[in-house]
Amino acid sequence: MKIMTTKRSRTDQGTYRKIRKDTKIGTIEKKYNIDLDTRSDMKLGNYLEKKGYPSLSSMLRDA
């Protein structure tokens, strides 16, 4: 089993807080220290749709 460390904060119920789909890719790249090889001003929702990911967490698993 692969354990992924993340910097995402959790709610009082223990679930991850939602990342808004209008978050800029540049912010995601800085926060998770990854290079997604795309424009930094692209919105997260557009990137996920373009690449076929249902969520940020699924994208991070492949990154």
N, C-alpha and C positions, 0 to 999 in steps of 0.2 A: 504494500500500500504506500503510495506516494503522499507525503505530507507537504502541503504547500504553505509557506509562510506568506503572510500578507500584511499590509499596513492599513487595510480597510477597518474602519471602526464598526462596532456592533451596537445594536439597539439594546434596550433593557431586557428584551426577550431573548437576546443572544444571537439574533439573525443579523446578517450584514446590512448596513444601510444601503439604500439604493443610490446608484450613481446616475445622475441625470443624463439623458441622451444628448443634451446640447452642450455637454462638457467637451472642451477642445482636446484633440489628440495630443497636443503638446503638454497639456496638464497630466494626462494619463502616462505619457512617456517619462516625464519627470518623477511622478509619484511612484511608479513601479520600476524605474531605471531600466527601461526597455526602448528599443528603436523599432518602430512599426513601419519605417520606410515609406512614409506618406507625409503630406503637408501637415504642419503642426496646427494650422487653423481649421482643419476639417473637424466636423462634429462627430462625436462618438457614435451616435445613432446611424449616421450615414456610413461610417467606416464598418460598423458591425453588419449592416445590411449588404454593403458591397462585398464583403468577405464571406458572408453567409453564416455568421455567428449569431446564435439566439441571445447571448448575454456577454457581458464583460468577463465574467468568471470563466466561461467556456473559452473565450479568446485567450485569457491569461494562461490557461492550462496548456495551450498549444504554443505560446510564446517562449 
